[in-house]
Amino acid sequence: MKKLLDIKNLSIDFQTAGGLFRAVDQIDITCDSGEVLAIVGESGSGKSVAMLALMGLLPWNAKVSAELMQFDSKNMLAISKKERRKIIGKHIGMIFQEPMSSLNPCFTVGFQIVETLKLHLGLNRAQRRKKAIELLELVGIPAPETRLNAFPHQLSGGMCQRVMIAMVLASNPKLLIADEPTTALDVTIQAQILNLLLSLQKEKNMALILITHDMGVVAETADRVQVQYAGQKVEEQKVESLFQTPHHPYTLALLSSLPERADGRKLPSIAGLVPGQFDRPPACLFAPRCSFATSLCNKEVKKQSNLLGQALCNFPVTYTQQKNAGAKA
Amino acid sequence: MSKTIIEAKDLTRHYTVKKGFLQKKGIVKALESVCFKLQAGKTLAVVGESGCGKSTLARMVAMIEAPTRGSLEIDGQIASKPTSQGQRFLPAIENRKSVQIVFQNPYASLNPRHKTGTILEEPLLLNTKMQHAQRRKLAEKMMERVGLRPEHYDRYPHMFSGGQRQRIAIARAMILNPRVLVLDEPVSALDLSIQAQVLNILTDLQEERGLAYVFISHDLSVVKHLADDVMVMYLGKIVEAAPTKSLFEKPRHPYTAALLSATPTINPAARKKRITLTGELPSPLNPPKGCAFNPRCANASNICRTNAPPTEVAADRQLACFNPIV
């Protein structure tokens, strides 16, 4: 069966003053209806950029190349701007990190929701208003009739994020991309928004791509996880197995550096920094910080099978290795 | 038992705000009757949602602001006391030196026009009579201590990554050899792999110098790892305060319980039933009558809607609730 979203070998280069900068390096992303895919990575790992490329929202100096970029059996690489405009916003919705700054401060939230409805659904005025009230109710905003006339600055961060979700849901998208939807919110509000997103996703059988750097959020929401490092996908697994047996050394190190997993007073940290534009290692990008790396890792890097989480690593960590390490410690 | 370094008694801070032309002025009670003690070598974590007064408390402890009521004692001396109409009370220079602060966003807290060396030496220039060479030597020693290389001395902040900048900020705070460090969300702007590095530096420094930390954070997993005592705040008041272990194991205030359960854990098998709070933090300008938490609380009874719960101190726990969880 064909997947709803199928991206193969996506690379994105930015033309910068210092030469070409590869933000995304040969990444595959697939996501199907009713599935929650989490993309995790630190800043600069290309998680947002890949999604922006799908939406066609990258600036002029970005060069996108891919073997395949298919959404709902349409080739997103070949279609015209006009056709893309019909898909994005309608069939693919996106929520951004800062709810306060992604709403237009000059217009009421009602106007902004109605605008989406007008563009994508073509309802008449009274129908649009009715639908807007329904949507606000759906996302749990009290007194929706009066809230329609509120400006974004009159609402709190959590409320603004709800309005954003209502806007995105207006056209019943098949795919919802949430780019760090809760990073700017408090934990109690974060729990509310995550619950809302998940229940709506189940109800409407949407595909949901959740971009985040919070491992806790991933563990509690995702079905499948894809880990990115410096623009490359280093590992992909089901959520339970990823947290149990990470195969890529980076994932392993990242998980063990979480305060929640530490037993001693000292956290096992990953030495060094994420490579930048000018100090990219020749083969494996994680090699300089990796405790398993050998000289081979500076020459080539092999992609492992599905069994080993498609880990982009010459020496993937196996379950027995982890058990041994655990026994020693 | 180690020595008490900070003692806050009834610390209160109100702000008056103009609501509009020809309207009565409102009062925001940013901090209301906060009492705590902090010992040398210990970490006190302050947690709560935005707007609960954590940062006001940090500014108070760092003596950036004077309280409206109550007092703050550092090393047995009154460091901060109320002044008329929010004027700054200037504490003795010795006290000021002994409390330093590290801010949340290392991209904003370092002067972009100054080199690392200048940034690190500024506290020495202002507070000591050291000669240039001495200052430089101390700055370089401090840089080495937090894991920066000597060649970084002549670089500007924009040449560093977030983690390195936070190291500079920590070095700057440590250079006067303070007794207390106020850490206002020191790792929340950093990436995961860098967060662990910075937290390790903080634990090392604490062990080495017997520093007391006031650690403000909303990340409960970090708090659980680092803190000795935790203070949970809601709308400017302490709702619960207890040693970390007992607070995490047995939260007694409904808000603490909700906060703990709302925090996502990294064990997918243990996807638990969350206590999801409905509603949001009420406006501090117009707090609800009675207990500030009552509109969102599942345990609320009639008395909670009319009377504010008194703070009760039992064993090692401070609690302000009429219907605590047993």
Boltz contact constraints between the chains, C-beta under 6 A:
constraints:
  - contact:
      token1: [A, 42]
      token2: [B, 191]
      max_distance: 6.0
  - contact:
      token1: [A, 43]
      token2: [B, 191]
      max_distance: 6.0
  - contact:
      token1: [A, 156]
      token2: [B, 280]
      max_distance: 6.0
  - contact:
      token1: [A, 158]
      token2: [B, 280]
      max_distance: 6.0
  - contact:
      token1: [A, 186]
      token2: [B, 49]
      max_distance: 6.0
  - contact:
      token1: [A, 186]
      token2: [B, 50]
      max_distance: 6.0
  - contact:
      token1: [A, 187]
      token2: [B, 262]
      max_distance: 6.0
  - contact:
      token1: [A, 187]
      token2: [B, 263]
      max_distance: 6.0
  - contact:
      token1: [A, 188]
      token2: [B, 262]
      max_distance: 6.0
  - contact:
      token1: [A, 188]
      token2: [B, 277]
      max_distance: 6.0
  - contact:
      token1: [A, 191]
      token2: [B, 262]
      max_distance: 6.0
  - contact:
      token1: [A, 191]
      token2: [B, 274]
      max_distance: 6.0
  - contact:
      token1: [A, 191]
      token2: [B, 276]
      max_distance: 6.0
  - contact:
      token1: [A, 192]
      token2: [B, 276]
      max_distance: 6.0
  - contact:
      token1: [A, 215]
      token2: [B, 266]
      max_distance: 6.0
  - contact:
      token1: [A, 216]
      token2: [B, 264]
      max_distance: 6.0
  - contact:
      token1: [A, 216]
      token2: [B, 265]
      max_distance: 6.0
  - contact:
      token1: [A, 216]
      token2: [B, 266]
      max_distance: 6.0
  - contact:
      token1: [A, 217]
      token2: [B, 264]
      max_distance: 6.0
  - contact:
      token1: [A, 219]
      token2: [B, 266]
      max_distance: 6.0
  - contact:
      token1: [A, 219]
      token2: [B, 268]
      max_distance: 6.0
  - contact:
      token1: [A, 220]
      token2: [B, 264]
      max_distance: 6.0
  - contact:
      token1: [A, 220]
      token2: [B, 271]
      max_distance: 6.0
  - contact:
      token1: [A, 239]
      token2: [B, 268]
      max_distance: 6.0
  - contact:
      token1: [A, 240]
      token2: [B, 268]
      max_distance: 6.0
  - contact:
      token1: [A, 243]
      token2: [B, 268]
      max_distance: 6.0
  - contact:
      token1: [A, 254]
      token2: [B, 192]
      max_distance: 6.0
  - contact:
      token1: [A, 257]
      token2: [B, 196]
      max_distance: 6.0
  - contact:
      token1: [A, 259]
      token2: [B, 221]
      max_distance: 6.0
  - contact:
      token1: [A, 259]
      token2: [B, 222]
      max_distance: 6.0
  - contact:
      token1: [A, 259]
      token2: [B, 225]
      max_distance: 6.0
  - contact:
      token1: [A, 260]
      token2: [B, 221]
      max_distance: 6.0
  - contact:
      token1: [A, 260]
      token2: [B, 266]
      max_distance: 6.0
  - contact:
      token1: [A, 265]
      token2: [B, 203]
      max_distance: 6.0
  - contact:
      token1: [A, 266]
      token2: [B, 200]
      max_distance: 6.0
  - contact:
      token1: [A, 267]
      token2: [B, 196]
      max_distance: 6.0
  - contact:
      token1: [A, 267]
      token2: [B, 199]
      max_distance: 6.0
  - contact:
      token1: [A, 267]
      token2: [B, 200]
      max_distance: 6.0
  - contact:
      token1: [A, 269]
      token2: [B, 196]
      max_distance: 6.0
  - contact:
      token1: [A, 269]
      token2: [B, 197]
      max_distance: 6.0
  - contact:
      token1: [A, 269]
      token2: [B, 200]
      max_distance: 6.0
  - contact:
      token1: [A, 270]
      token2: [B, 193]
      max_distance: 6.0
  - contact:
      token1: [A, 273]
      token2: [B, 161]
      max_distance: 6.0
